[in-house]
Amino acid sequence: MKLLLDENVSDKIVQRIADLFPGSTHVKAIGLKEADDSVVWEWAKQHGFTIVSKDTDLSLPTRL
């Protein structure tokens, strides 16, 4: 499983989880640091990532 860390999660975590979740990345690393939630969701879906976030108001897409 590849994880995509949202902007409210430290990008430093990627290094620490690399052995457990290879291929994981942070939105900052892919140029989506301040992107709308729908853009992040679509990128994650297209690239096979699971989003990790502490954002309590993360908007779920109307269809997955």
One Martini backbone bead per residue (centre of mass of N, CA, C, O) as a GRO file, in nm:
protein
   64
    1MET     BB    1   0.096   0.037   0.023
    2LYS     BB    2   0.030   0.370  -0.067
    3LEU     BB    3   0.104   0.687   0.070
    4LEU     BB    4  -0.070   1.005   0.114
    5LEU     BB    5   0.036   1.295   0.249
    6ASP     BB    6  -0.089   1.548   0.387
    7GLU     BB    7  -0.027   1.880   0.476
    8ASN     BB    8  -0.095   1.803   0.800
    9VAL     BB    9   0.150   1.616   0.746
   10SER     BB   10   0.455   1.530   0.783
   11ASP     BB   11   0.717   1.477   0.553
   12LYS     BB   12   0.912   1.313   0.751
   13ILE     BB   13   0.752   1.039   0.756
   14VAL     BB   14   0.827   0.900   0.494
   15GLN     BB   15   1.104   0.788   0.588
   16ARG     BB   16   0.983   0.614   0.836
   17ILE     BB   17   0.777   0.433   0.625
   18ALA     BB   18   0.929   0.304   0.378
   19ASP     BB   19   0.942  -0.001   0.473
   20LEU     BB   20   0.617  -0.031   0.500
   21PHE     BB   21   0.556   0.211   0.258
   22PRO     BB   22   0.636   0.190  -0.036
   23GLY     BB   23   0.601   0.491  -0.233
   24SER     BB   24   0.554   0.707  -0.057
   25THR     BB   25   0.406   1.042  -0.003
   26HIS     BB   26   0.383   1.394  -0.049
   27VAL     BB   27   0.219   1.666  -0.160
   28LYS     BB   28   0.477   1.840  -0.188
   29ALA     BB   29   0.635   1.637  -0.387
   30ILE     BB   30   0.378   1.675  -0.616
   31GLY     BB   31   0.245   1.978  -0.608
   32LEU     BB   32  -0.018   1.963  -0.367
   33LYS     BB   33  -0.019   2.139  -0.104
   34GLU     BB   34  -0.276   2.359  -0.195
   35ALA     BB   35  -0.487   2.171  -0.281
   36ASP     BB   36  -0.767   2.051  -0.343
   37ASP     BB   37  -0.923   1.777  -0.235
   38SER     BB   38  -1.016   1.672  -0.517
   39VAL     BB   39  -0.729   1.662  -0.638
   40VAL     BB   40  -0.605   1.465  -0.437
   41TRP     BB   41  -0.802   1.234  -0.479
   42GLU     BB   42  -0.753   1.193  -0.783
   43TRP     BB   43  -0.452   1.134  -0.767
   44ALA     BB   44  -0.470   0.892  -0.578
   45LYS     BB   45  -0.650   0.719  -0.757
   46GLN     BB   46  -0.466   0.716  -1.021
   47HIS     BB   47  -0.197   0.608  -0.826
   48GLY     BB   48  -0.270   0.417  -0.571
   49PHE     BB   49  -0.356   0.586  -0.311
   50THR     BB   50  -0.356   0.656   0.036
   51ILE     BB   51  -0.493   0.878   0.252
   52VAL     BB   52  -0.332   1.095   0.491
   53SER     BB   53  -0.509   1.259   0.770
   54LYS     BB   54  -0.595   1.541   1.010
   55ASP     BB   55  -0.837   1.648   0.862
   56THR     BB   56  -1.167   1.722   0.964
   57ASP     BB   57  -1.251   1.862   0.656
   58LEU     BB   58  -1.229   1.646   0.456
   59SER     BB   59  -1.330   1.605   0.133
   60LEU     BB   60  -1.545   1.407  -0.014
   61PRO     BB   61  -1.629   1.263  -0.277
   62THR     BB   62  -1.919   1.196  -0.453
   63ARG     BB   63  -1.723   0.991  -0.609
   64LEU     BB   64  -1.502   0.699  -0.624
   0.00000   0.00000   0.00000
